[in-house]
Amino acid sequence: MHAARHALRHVVGRLLVASILAAGLGTGISLTSAPSAQAAVSSSVGIKVVRAAATRRGTPYVYGGTTVRGFDCSGYTRWAYARVGKHLPRTAQAQYRATIHIRPSQRRPGDLVFFHSGRHIYHVGIYAGHGRMWASPHTGARVRLAKIWTSNVWYGRVR
């Protein structure tokens, strides 16, 4: 069990470093251009959120779930952000309203990925880098690192 946990931390750490380098950190390129970006979480907090999210791999999806016994999508993102001292509202729609909306080119690990139909948000996950996210996807599934399966998503950075 300890070896598996260590291996998971190693893989998550390597994925985070690669995604940070791919995003242009350390190159002098500004990743946020919105004036309100000063109020947003730092990239180091985003990395901590991704690490916290990864610790719940395998947790079952439970409709309305907000605990480690079972999460729905927004319960999961809310739980992960609480681990770093940030409060998110309960639903995916409310979480979208509470974030700073950013372009896909500005996304970085820890940002929220919102799936929508028109203006209705129906799913949320935590961006992990390289087009992947941590998510509690649907009934019968478990928390997992998954490919973002569509480009029709919006991104939000937690304040």
C-alpha positions as CSV (number, residue, x, y, z in Angstrom):
1,M,0.0,0.0,0.0
2,H,2.8,2.4,0.9
3,A,4.7,1.6,-2.3
4,A,1.6,2.2,-4.4
5,R,0.9,5.5,-2.6
6,H,4.6,6.5,-3.2
7,A,4.3,5.6,-6.9
8,L,1.1,7.6,-7.3
9,R,2.8,10.6,-5.7
10,H,5.7,10.2,-8.0
11,V,3.5,10.0,-11.1
12,V,1.4,13.0,-10.1
13,G,4.5,15.0,-9.3
14,R,6.0,14.3,-12.7
15,L,2.7,15.2,-14.4
16,L,2.6,18.5,-12.5
17,V,6.2,19.4,-13.3
18,A,5.6,18.6,-17.0
19,S,2.4,20.6,-17.2
20,I,4.0,23.6,-15.4
21,L,6.9,23.6,-17.9
22,A,4.5,23.2,-20.8
23,A,2.5,26.2,-19.5
24,G,5.5,28.4,-19.7
25,L,6.4,29.0,-16.1
26,G,9.9,30.1,-15.6
27,T,10.0,31.6,-19.1
28,G,8.9,35.1,-18.2
29,I,5.6,34.6,-19.9
30,S,2.6,35.8,-17.9
31,L,0.0,33.1,-17.6
32,T,-2.7,35.4,-16.3
33,S,-3.7,38.6,-17.9
34,A,-7.0,39.4,-16.2
35,P,-6.7,42.3,-13.7
36,S,-8.4,40.1,-11.1
37,A,-5.7,37.4,-11.4
38,Q,-4.1,38.9,-8.3
39,A,-7.0,37.6,-6.3
40,A,-6.8,34.1,-7.8
41,V,-5.0,31.2,-6.2
42,S,-1.3,30.9,-7.0
43,S,0.1,28.1,-9.2
44,S,1.6,26.5,-6.1
45,V,-1.9,26.3,-4.5
46,G,-3.2,24.8,-7.7
47,I,-0.6,22.1,-7.5
48,K,-1.6,21.4,-3.9
49,V,-5.2,21.1,-5.0
50,V,-4.2,18.6,-7.8
51,R,-2.2,16.6,-5.2
52,A,-5.2,16.5,-2.8
53,A,-7.5,15.5,-5.6
54,A,-5.2,12.6,-6.5
55,T,-5.4,11.2,-3.0
56,R,-9.1,10.3,-3.6
57,R,-8.5,8.2,-6.7
58,G,-10.9,5.3,-6.6
59,T,-13.6,7.0,-4.4
60,P,-17.0,6.1,-5.7
61,Y,-19.3,8.5,-7.4
62,V,-22.4,9.2,-5.2
63,Y,-25.1,11.6,-6.4
64,G,-25.0,14.6,-4.0
65,G,-21.9,13.1,-2.3
66,T,-19.6,15.5,-0.4
67,T,-17.4,13.1,1.7
68,V,-14.6,10.7,1.2
69,R,-17.2,7.9,1.2
70,G,-18.5,9.2,-2.1
71,F,-18.5,12.4,-4.2
72,D,-20.4,13.9,-7.0
73,C,-18.4,16.1,-9.3
74,S,-18.9,19.4,-7.4
75,G,-18.6,17.7,-4.0
76,Y,-15.2,16.4,-5.1
77,T,-13.9,19.8,-6.4
78,R,-15.2,21.5,-3.2
79,W,-13.5,18.8,-1.0
80,A,-10.1,19.2,-2.8
81,Y,-10.2,23.0,-2.5
82,A,-11.1,22.8,1.2
83,R,-7.8,20.9,1.7
84,V,-6.0,24.1,0.8
85,G,-8.3,26.4,2.8
86,K,-10.5,27.6,-0.1
87,H,-14.3,27.5,0.0
88,L,-16.2,26.6,-3.1
89,P,-20.0,26.7,-3.4
90,R,-21.9,23.4,-3.5
91,T,-22.9,23.0,-7.2
92,A,-21.0,23.1,-10.4
93,Q,-23.1,26.1,-11.7
94,A,-22.4,28.0,-8.5
95,Q,-18.7,27.1,-8.6
96,Y,-18.5,28.5,-12.2
97,R,-20.1,31.8,-11.0
98,A,-17.5,32.0,-8.1
99,T,-14.4,31.6,-10.3
100,I,-12.4,34.0,-12.5
101,H,-13.2,32.9,-16.1
102,I,-10.0,32.3,-18.1
103,R,-9.2,31.3,-21.7
104,P,-8.0,27.7,-22.4
105,S,-4.5,29.1,-23.1
106,Q,-4.4,30.4,-19.5
107,R,-5.3,27.2,-17.8
108,R,-2.9,25.6,-15.3
109,P,-3.1,22.7,-12.9
110,G,-5.7,23.3,-10.2
111,D,-8.1,25.4,-12.4
112,L,-11.6,24.1,-12.7
113,V,-12.9,22.6,-16.0
114,F,-16.6,23.2,-16.6
115,F,-18.7,21.2,-19.0
116,H,-21.7,23.0,-20.3
117,S,-24.7,22.8,-22.6
118,G,-25.6,26.4,-23.6
119,R,-25.3,28.4,-20.4
120,H,-26.0,25.4,-18.2
121,I,-23.0,23.9,-16.4
122,Y,-23.5,20.1,-15.9
123,H,-20.1,18.9,-14.8
124,V,-16.9,20.1,-13.2
125,G,-13.4,18.7,-12.8
126,I,-9.9,19.8,-11.7
127,Y,-7.4,20.5,-14.5
128,A,-4.3,18.4,-14.0
129,G,-2.3,19.4,-17.1
130,H,-1.8,17.9,-20.5
131,G,-5.5,17.9,-21.4
132,R,-6.4,15.8,-18.4
133,M,-8.5,16.4,-15.3
134,W,-9.3,14.8,-12.0
135,A,-13.0,14.1,-11.8
136,S,-15.8,12.2,-10.1
137,P,-17.6,11.5,-13.4
138,H,-20.9,9.7,-13.0
139,T,-22.9,7.0,-11.3
140,G,-21.1,3.7,-11.4
141,A,-17.7,5.3,-11.8
142,R,-14.9,6.3,-9.4
143,V,-12.7,9.3,-9.0
144,R,-10.1,9.2,-11.7
145,L,-7.6,11.1,-13.9
146,A,-9.3,11.4,-17.3
147,K,-8.8,13.0,-20.6
148,I,-10.9,16.1,-21.2
149,W,-13.0,14.6,-24.0
150,T,-14.2,17.8,-25.6
151,S,-13.0,21.3,-26.4
152,N,-16.4,22.6,-25.5
153,V,-15.5,23.5,-21.9
154,W,-14.9,26.6,-19.9
155,Y,-12.2,27.2,-17.4
156,G,-12.3,29.0,-14.1
157,R,-9.6,29.9,-11.6
158,V,-10.6,29.9,-7.9
159,R,-10.3,33.3,-6.1
